[in-house]
Amino acid sequence: MHELLNGHEKCCFNMFRMTQCTFRQLCLDLENKYGLSPSGRISTLEKVGLFVYVLSKGASNRDVQERFQHSGETVSRICKEVIDAMDGLSRDILRPRDPELKEIPSHIVNDARYMPHFKDCIRAIDGTHIDIITAKEDQLRYRGRKGTPTINVMATCDFDLLFTYVLTGWEKSAHDSRIFLNAIGNESLIFPKPPVGN
């Protein structure tokens, strides 16, 4: 970690897909605002580095064990700790800039093709399937059309292509409308509902 964060900028970017400055700020935010803490032998920098390495490289637990010289149980525990902290971060950054959704997006106002037809459109919603690894007994439920287990993810974004909401956890077989109706009907999911008429 010391070499990556104090060495050539390109090395850090190749390993973590972010600059040294961005990586350090992420670590500070996760530690100061979202409760990620160092343990006896592992710093916050190493915990976040291990987690981001998994994401940026698609690395397996065994690859991470070799790279960071920790046991498989330690790798899994660290990933869980960082995911819990990232959950808090995601709730703060995945939200609309205009929470009351009163403004008409400039992409619509400034384009005669869309205005006034889409003046009440505030964002786009779509779903995608992401490959996952799951327990053997759950594989049939999550089986995608290509034969591999996938998870159904619903996301919304604004006209600047910034995510404003993401819902994960649904098996592949769940229909998009079922996921959407659950999101707007379940208050605990905190779906940003549009004003009446939008």
C-alpha positions in Angstrom: 0.0 0.0 0.0 2.9 2.4 0.8 4.4 1.9 -2.7 1.1 2.4 -4.4 0.1 5.5 -2.5 3.5 7.2 -2.6 4.8 5.9 -5.9 3.8 6.7 -9.5 0.2 7.9 -9.9 -0.3 5.4 -12.8 0.4 2.4 -10.5 -2.3 3.4 -8.1 -4.8 4.0 -11.0 -4.0 0.6 -12.6 -4.5 -1.2 -9.3 -7.5 0.7 -7.9 -9.0 2.5 -10.9 -8.7 5.8 -9.0 -6.0 8.4 -8.3 -4.0 8.4 -5.1 -5.8 11.6 -3.9 -9.3 10.1 -4.6 -8.3 6.8 -2.9 -7.0 8.6 0.3 -10.2 10.8 0.4 -12.4 7.7 0.1 -10.5 6.1 3.0 -10.9 9.3 5.1 -14.6 9.5 4.4 -15.3 5.9 5.2 -13.3 6.2 8.4 -14.6 9.6 9.6 -18.2 9.5 8.4 -19.2 5.8 8.0 -17.5 4.0 10.8 -14.8 2.0 9.1 -12.0 1.5 11.6 -8.5 0.0 11.5 -8.0 -3.3 13.3 -5.0 -4.5 15.2 -2.9 -5.3 12.2 -4.8 -3.9 9.2 -5.1 -0.2 8.5 -8.1 1.5 7.0 -6.0 2.1 3.8 -5.3 -1.6 3.5 -9.0 -2.6 4.1 -10.2 -0.2 1.4 -7.4 -1.2 -0.9 -8.2 -4.8 -0.6 -11.9 -4.1 -1.3 -11.3 -1.8 -4.2 -8.8 -4.3 -5.6 -11.6 -7.0 -5.7 -13.9 -4.6 -7.5 -11.4 -3.2 -10.0 -9.8 -6.5 -10.9 -12.7 -8.9 -10.4 -10.3 -10.7 -8.1 -11.3 -13.9 -6.3 -10.8 -14.5 -2.6 -7.7 -16.6 -3.4 -6.2 -13.9 -5.6 -6.7 -11.4 -2.7 -5.2 -13.8 -0.2 -2.0 -14.1 -2.3 -1.8 -10.3 -3.1 -2.5 -9.0 0.4 -1.2 -12.0 2.4 -4.3 -12.5 4.6 -6.4 -15.6 5.2 -9.6 -16.2 3.2 -11.7 -15.6 6.4 -9.9 -12.2 6.9 -10.4 -11.2 3.3 -14.2 -12.0 3.6 -14.5 -10.2 6.9 -12.7 -7.1 5.6 -14.9 -7.0 2.5 -18.0 -7.2 4.7 -16.7 -4.3 6.9 -16.0 -2.1 3.9 -19.3 -3.0 2.2 -21.2 -1.9 5.4 -19.4 1.4 5.3 -19.9 1.8 1.6 -23.7 1.3 2.2 -23.8 4.5 4.3 -21.7 6.3 1.6 -24.1 5.2 -1.1 -27.1 6.4 0.7 -25.6 9.9 0.9 -24.4 10.2 -2.7 -27.1 8.3 -4.7 -29.8 10.9 -4.5 -31.3 13.5 -6.7 -29.7 17.0 -6.8 -33.3 18.4 -6.6 -34.9 16.2 -3.9 -38.3 17.8 -4.5 -38.0 17.3 -8.3 -39.5 20.6 -9.1 -37.1 21.7 -11.8 -37.4 20.7 -15.4 -34.0 19.3 -16.5 -32.1 21.6 -18.8 -31.7 18.8 -21.4 -35.4 19.0 -21.9 -36.0 22.7 -21.6 -33.2 23.5 -24.1 -34.3 21.0 -26.8 -37.3 21.7 -28.9 -37.6 17.9 -29.7 -38.5 17.2 -26.1 -40.1 20.4 -24.8 -43.0 20.5 -23.9 -43.7 16.7 -24.6 -41.3 15.5 -21.9 -41.4 18.4 -19.5 -42.7 16.1 -16.7 -40.0 13.5 -17.2 -37.5 13.8 -14.4 -35.2 10.7 -14.8 -34.8 7.4 -16.5 -35.2 3.9 -14.9 -33.8 0.7 -16.2 -32.7 -2.7 -15.1 -29.7 -4.8 -15.8 -28.4 -8.2 -14.9 -25.1 -8.7 -13.1 -23.3 -12.0 -12.9 -23.0 -13.3 -9.3 -21.6 -16.3 -7.4 -24.3 -17.8 -5.1 -24.9 -20.9 -3.0 -25.6 -24.1 -5.0 -29.2 -24.3 -3.7 -29.9 -20.7 -4.9 -28.4 -21.1 -8.4 -31.6 -22.1 -10.2 -33.5 -19.1 -8.8 -30.8 -16.7 -10.0 -30.1 -18.4 -13.3 -29.8 -15.9 -16.2 -30.6 -16.4 -19.8 -27.0 -17.3 -20.5 -27.1 -20.1 -17.9 -25.1 -18.2 -15.2 -26.5 -16.9 -12.0 -27.3 -13.2 -12.2 -28.9 -10.6 -9.9 -31.4 -8.1 -11.2 -30.5 -4.4 -10.5 -32.8 -1.5 -11.0 -31.2 1.9 -11.3 -32.4 5.5 -11.9 -30.3 8.3 -13.3 -30.9 11.9 -14.1 -30.2 13.7 -17.4 -26.6 14.3 -16.5 -26.3 10.5 -16.2 -25.7 10.6 -12.5 -27.2 7.7 -10.5 -29.9 8.8 -8.1 -31.2 5.4 -6.9 -30.0 1.8 -7.1 -31.9 -1.3 -5.9 -30.2 -4.7 -5.9 -31.0 -8.1 -4.5 -33.7 -9.4 -6.8 -33.3 -12.8 -8.5 -33.1 -12.9 -12.4 -36.6 -14.3 -12.7 -38.2 -11.2 -11.1 -39.9 -9.0 -13.7 -38.9 -5.3 -13.9 -42.4 -4.1 -13.1 -42.5 -6.2 -9.9 -39.2 -4.7 -8.7 -40.4 -1.2 -9.5 -43.7 -1.6 -7.7 -41.9 -3.0 -4.7 -39.5 -0.1 -4.7 -42.3 2.5 -4.7 -44.5 0.6 -2.3 -41.9 -0.3 0.4 -41.2 2.8 2.5 -38.0 1.3 3.9 -36.4 1.3 0.5 -36.6 5.2 0.4 -37.4 5.4 -3.3 -37.4 9.1 -4.3 -41.0 9.4 -5.5 -41.8 12.1 -8.1 -44.4 14.8 -7.6 -47.9 13.9 -8.8 -48.1 14.3 -12.6 -44.5 13.5 -13.3 
